[in-house]
Amino acid sequence: MPLYTYQAISQDRACGNCVLPFDVMQKLADERLLACPECGHPVKKIITAVHLNTGTTGSPSSTLSEKNIAKNGFTQYRKVAKGHYEKTAGKGPDTISADD
């Protein structure tokens, strides 16, 4: 179930729960909250960035390491100049150029 973030519409008479943004786990089919579940003060839904769990193990930097990229059959290039790239991992041409 997704988490939705809510906050009190106005700060006056807001309780400790809704004066700051708070999260509520709701089904997609559930109606959005119109009032704080603790004090009944009107609340609004706040748009926040999505947090995804990719299910990878280890640190994110290790999943994008050159060794891991090559092991999984991908190729990585690094920009060295405008329109010029050098291969850092994987198979393929050693350089790519816009001039080619």
C-alpha positions as CSV (number, residue, x, y, z in Angstrom):
1,M,0.0,0.0,0.0
2,P,1.3,3.5,-0.8
3,L,2.1,6.1,1.8
4,Y,0.4,9.5,1.4
5,T,1.6,12.7,3.2
6,Y,-0.9,15.1,4.7
7,Q,-0.6,18.4,6.7
8,A,-3.0,20.7,8.4
9,I,-4.5,23.4,6.1
10,S,-4.0,26.1,8.7
11,Q,-1.7,26.0,11.8
12,D,-4.2,27.4,14.3
13,R,-5.8,24.7,16.4
14,A,-3.7,22.0,14.7
15,C,-2.6,19.2,16.9
16,G,0.9,17.7,17.3
17,N,0.1,15.1,14.7
18,C,-1.0,17.4,11.8
19,V,0.9,20.6,12.4
20,L,3.8,19.0,10.7
21,P,3.5,16.7,7.6
22,F,2.5,13.1,8.6
23,D,2.2,9.9,6.5
24,V,-0.8,7.6,6.2
25,M,-0.7,4.2,4.6
26,Q,-3.8,3.9,2.4
27,K,-5.1,1.6,-0.4
28,L,-5.3,3.2,-3.8
29,A,-9.1,2.9,-3.6
30,D,-9.4,4.6,-0.2
31,E,-10.8,8.2,-0.1
32,R,-8.2,10.8,0.7
33,L,-8.2,12.2,4.3
34,L,-10.2,15.4,4.8
35,A,-9.5,15.7,8.5
36,C,-6.7,14.7,11.0
37,P,-7.4,11.3,12.5
38,E,-6.5,12.6,16.0
39,C,-8.1,16.1,16.2
40,G,-10.4,16.4,13.3
41,H,-8.7,19.5,11.9
42,P,-8.9,19.9,8.1
43,V,-5.9,18.5,6.3
44,K,-4.6,18.6,2.7
45,K,-2.6,16.0,0.7
46,I,1.0,17.0,0.0
47,I,2.8,15.9,-3.1
48,T,6.2,14.4,-2.2
49,A,8.9,12.6,-4.1
50,V,8.5,8.9,-4.7
51,H,10.6,6.5,-2.7
52,L,11.3,3.2,-4.4
53,N,12.9,0.1,-3.0
54,T,14.7,-1.5,-5.9
55,G,15.4,-4.7,-3.9
56,T,19.2,-4.5,-4.5
57,T,21.6,-5.6,-1.9
58,G,24.7,-3.6,-1.0
59,S,25.3,0.1,-1.5
60,P,24.0,1.8,-4.6
61,S,27.5,2.7,-5.6
62,S,28.5,-1.0,-5.8
63,T,25.5,-1.9,-8.1
64,L,26.8,0.7,-10.6
65,S,30.5,-0.3,-10.3
66,E,32.4,-0.9,-13.5
67,K,32.9,-4.6,-12.5
68,N,29.2,-5.1,-11.9
69,I,28.2,-3.3,-15.1
70,A,30.5,-5.5,-17.2
71,K,29.5,-8.7,-15.4
72,N,25.8,-8.1,-16.2
73,G,26.5,-7.5,-19.9
74,F,26.2,-3.7,-20.0
75,T,28.7,-1.2,-21.4
76,Q,29.5,2.1,-19.7
77,Y,31.1,5.2,-21.4
78,R,32.5,8.3,-19.8
79,K,32.4,11.7,-21.5
80,V,35.9,13.0,-22.1
81,A,35.1,16.0,-24.4
82,K,32.1,17.4,-26.3
83,G,30.8,14.5,-28.4
84,H,33.6,12.1,-27.4
85,Y,33.3,9.2,-25.0
86,E,35.6,6.5,-23.7
87,K,34.6,3.0,-22.6
88,T,35.0,2.3,-18.9
89,A,33.4,-1.1,-18.7
90,G,31.9,-3.8,-20.8
91,K,32.2,-4.8,-24.5
92,G,32.0,-2.5,-27.5
93,P,34.2,0.1,-29.2
94,D,36.8,1.7,-27.0
95,T,35.7,5.2,-28.0
96,I,32.6,6.8,-29.5
97,S,32.7,10.1,-31.3
98,A,30.1,12.4,-32.8
99,D,32.5,12.9,-35.7
100,D,32.2,9.2,-36.7
